[in-house]
Amino acid sequence: SDPEAEYIGTEPWRPKETLEEGGQITDKADVFAYGLTLWEMMTLAMPHLEMLQDDDEEEEEDEDPKKRPSAAQILQALESNAPLDKMPS
């Protein structure tokens, strides 16, 4: 909620909205990083390696941050062993 706040994070784990000038940073940025951390643990590969190798190419569109689940939804899904798409928004 603080317009002067800055997102601090390692680039391959940063969501697109934190890379853009004037991008709105919310708690959904942390959900994005959490998801990539889980992905990295499952694949044993660093996410978005192409970002570090080639800065000239245009990035693909990220999903809408508002569509990402909240941390509470993730916790509820993990505790109930239910898929996130079955959880109420």
NORCORWO-V941127 format. One record per run of one state. SS is the DSSP state (h for helix, s for strand, l for the rest). FROM is the first residue (numbers start at 0). LEN is the number of residues. If there is no record, write none. Layout:
BEGIN
ss = {SS	SS}
from = {FROM	FROM}
len = {LEN	LEN}
END
This chain:
BEGIN
ss = {l	h	l	h	l	h	l	h	l	h	l	h	l	h	l}
from = {0	10	13	15	19	27	43	48	53	64	67	70	80	83	86}
len = {10	3	2	4	8	16	5	5	11	3	3	10	3	3	3}
END
